[in-house]
Amino acid sequence: MSHTAPHNKTETIIVAGRPVTLKRPLAQYAAARLQAIAPQILALNAAGKTQADAAAALDVSLNSLRTWLDLAGIEWTNLKKRGPYNRRNAN
């Protein structure tokens, strides 16, 4: 029988010199990864990249990027709205 050691959890990371409270506690190794990659995520967001482009640049899945955004409370600026939400299709 294999036992896994419990991971210490953290609820806060430092992004751009400021503490960010996570939406839910993360294992320390996961929080460290998010803290390390957060500056790149913010830079890609500021550059107006799409989430798909950002995920490709970071070599992660789109779902991983979206999970990180949600956990850190980062609002993405370049969202392409489709279907009835797209204002360009409105007459």
MARSEMI-479902 format. One line per field, with one value per residue (C-alpha): chain; x, y, z; residue in three letters. Coordinates in Angstrom, 1 decimal. Layout:
N
unit: c(A, ...)
X: c(X, ...)
Y: c(Y, ...)
Z: c(Z, ...)
code: c(ALA, ...)
//
This chain:
91
unit: c(A, A, A, A, A, A, A, A, A, A, A, A, A, A, A, A, A, A, A, A, A, A, A, A, A, A, A, A, A, A, A, A, A, A, A, A, A, A, A, A, A, A, A, A, A, A, A, A, A, A, A, A, A, A, A, A, A, A, A, A, A, A, A, A, A, A, A, A, A, A, A, A, A, A, A, A, A, A, A, A, A, A, A, A, A, A, A, A, A, A, A)
X: c(0.0, 1.4, 0.9, 1.3, 2.7, 0.2, 1.4, 1.6, -1.0, -0.7, -3.4, -1.3, 1.3, 3.4, 2.7, 4.5, 5.5, 2.0, 0.3, -2.5, -5.0, -5.8, -9.4, -8.6, -5.5, -2.8, 0.0, 3.2, 4.8, 1.7, 1.6, 5.3, 4.7, 1.9, 3.9, 6.9, 4.7, 2.4, 4.6, 4.6, 0.8, 0.4, 2.8, 0.9, -2.4, -1.0, 0.2, -3.3, -2.7, -5.5, -5.7, -4.9, -1.8, -0.7, -1.1, 1.0, 3.7, 3.8, 3.7, 0.7, -2.9, -5.6, -7.4, -4.3, -4.0, -7.7, -7.4, -4.4, -6.3, -9.3, -7.2, -5.3, -8.3, -6.7, -9.2, -8.2, -8.6, -8.6, -11.6, -13.2, -16.9, -18.8, -22.4, -25.1, -22.6, -20.6, -21.7, -20.3, -23.1, -25.8, -27.7)
Y: c(0.0, 3.4, 6.4, 9.9, 12.6, 15.4, 18.6, 21.8, 24.2, 27.9, 30.5, 33.4, 34.0, 37.1, 38.6, 41.7, 42.4, 42.1, 39.4, 37.6, 35.5, 32.4, 31.3, 28.0, 26.7, 25.1, 22.7, 24.6, 23.2, 24.2, 27.7, 28.1, 27.2, 29.7, 32.4, 31.8, 31.9, 34.7, 37.5, 35.9, 35.5, 39.2, 40.2, 38.1, 39.6, 43.1, 42.5, 41.6, 38.0, 35.5, 32.8, 30.2, 32.2, 32.6, 28.9, 28.0, 30.5, 29.1, 25.5, 24.6, 23.5, 26.1, 24.5, 24.9, 28.6, 29.2, 27.4, 29.6, 32.7, 31.6, 30.7, 34.0, 36.1, 37.4, 38.8, 38.3, 41.3, 39.9, 37.6, 36.8, 36.6, 34.2, 33.6, 35.8, 37.5, 39.0, 42.6, 42.8, 40.5, 42.7, 44.8)
Z: c(0.0, -1.0, 1.2, -0.2, 2.1, 2.5, 0.8, 2.7, 1.3, 0.7, 0.1, -1.1, -3.8, -4.6, -8.1, -9.2, -5.6, -4.3, -2.3, -4.2, -2.3, -4.2, -4.8, -3.0, -1.2, -3.4, -2.6, -2.2, -5.4, -7.4, -5.9, -6.6, -10.2, -10.5, -8.8, -11.2, -14.3, -13.2, -14.6, -18.0, -17.9, -17.0, -19.8, -22.4, -21.1, -21.3, -24.8, -25.9, -26.7, -26.8, -24.2, -26.8, -27.9, -24.2, -23.5, -26.5, -25.5, -22.0, -23.4, -21.3, -22.1, -22.5, -19.5, -17.3, -18.2, -17.5, -14.1, -13.2, -14.2, -12.1, -9.1, -9.1, -10.0, -13.2, -15.7, -19.3, -21.5, -25.0, -25.0, -28.4, -27.8, -30.1, -30.9, -29.4, -27.1, -30.0, -30.3, -33.9, -35.0, -33.5, -36.0)
code: c(MET, SER, HIS, THR, ALA, PRO, HIS, ASN, LYS, THR, GLU, THR, ILE, ILE, VAL, ALA, GLY, ARG, PRO, VAL, THR, LEU, LYS, ARG, PRO, LEU, ALA, GLN, TYR, ALA, ALA, ALA, ARG, LEU, GLN, ALA, ILE, ALA, PRO, GLN, ILE, LEU, ALA, LEU, ASN, ALA, ALA, GLY, LYS, THR, GLN, ALA, ASP, ALA, ALA, ALA, ALA, LEU, ASP, VAL, SER, LEU, ASN, SER, LEU, ARG, THR, TRP, LEU, ASP, LEU, ALA, GLY, ILE, GLU, TRP, THR, ASN, LEU, LYS, LYS, ARG, GLY, PRO, TYR, ASN, ARG, ARG, ASN, ALA, ASN)
//
